[in-house]
Amino acid sequence: MLISMTTEPELQRGVGEPDGFRRLWTPHRMAYIQGENKPTGPAPDDGCPFCSIPSLSDEDGLVIARGSSVFAVLNLYPYNGGHLMVVPYRHVADYTDLDEAETVELADFTKRAMTALRAASGAHGFNIGMNQGAAAGAGIAAHLHQHVVPRWGGDTNFMPVVGHTKVLPQLLADTRKMLAEVWPQG
């Protein structure tokens, strides 16, 4: 049920003076905002999460699939449910630094990601891309990663625009399991 914005302010403990806003708390986003788990430098041993994820179990690392040169992993701070990344095992920063085998497998895994997301969630479209360098918006600029973000008609609503909040309908562990089960074999 929608609440009218003209209702009296509602007392919400711990948020200061009552006002007309209802708040949807997303405290997990503070880790991203504060840079938690970000590398301390450009080298692989500077805390790069993409270098440490392959040593974890698929469940603990949120790994969907592993190839020879790349792996697919869920984004800890997704734009949409099912937002995943294709990441080379080798710690390289720039797309032009990939060798031929890495480039081919990265493209193949991107296609598999699209196939799996369509099968698992009926995605209508995708945003696919890489942010190269911190100036271009790369959160972890020292280790290349390609985003595959599923999209659906009407998936952008007032929450991100007005509330600066993305509502995700599924836990990451459940999303990982669902996508791993439908990941196309090569």
Rosetta blueprint (number, residue, H / E / L):
1 M L
2 L L
3 I L
4 S L
5 M L
6 T L
7 T L
8 E L
9 P L
10 E E
11 L L
12 Q L
13 R L
14 G L
15 V L
16 G L
17 E L
18 P L
19 D E
20 G L
21 F L
22 R L
23 R L
24 L L
25 W L
26 T L
27 P L
28 H L
29 R H
30 M H
31 A H
32 Y H
33 I H
34 Q L
35 G L
36 E L
37 N L
38 K L
39 P L
40 T L
41 G L
42 P L
43 A L
44 P L
45 D L
46 D L
47 G L
48 C L
49 P H
50 F H
51 C H
52 S H
53 I H
54 P H
55 S H
56 L L
57 S L
58 D H
59 E H
60 D H
61 G H
62 L L
63 V E
64 I E
65 A E
66 R E
67 G L
68 S L
69 S L
70 V E
71 F E
72 A E
73 V E
74 L E
75 N L
76 L L
77 Y L
78 P L
79 Y L
80 N L
81 G L
82 G L
83 H L
84 L E
85 M E
86 V E
87 V E
88 P E
89 Y L
90 R L
91 H L
92 V L
93 A L
94 D L
95 Y H
96 T H
97 D H
98 L L
99 D L
100 E H
101 A H
102 E H
103 T H
104 V H
105 E H
106 L H
107 A H
108 D H
109 F H
110 T H
111 K H
112 R H
113 A H
114 M H
115 T H
116 A H
117 L H
118 R H
119 A H
120 A H
121 S H
122 G L
123 A L
124 H L
125 G E
126 F E
127 N E
128 I E
129 G E
130 M L
131 N L
132 Q L
133 G L
134 A H
135 A H
136 A H
137 G L
138 A L
139 G L
140 I L
141 A L
142 A L
143 H L
144 L L
145 H L
146 Q E
147 H E
148 V E
149 V E
150 P E
151 R E
152 W L
153 G L
154 G L
155 D L
156 T L
157 N L
158 F H
159 M H
160 P H
161 V H
162 V H
163 G L
164 H L
165 T L
166 K L
167 V L
168 L L
169 P L
170 Q L
171 L L
172 L H
173 A H
174 D H
175 T H
176 R H
177 K H
178 M H
179 L H
180 A H
181 E H
182 V H
183 W L
184 P L
185 Q L
186 G L
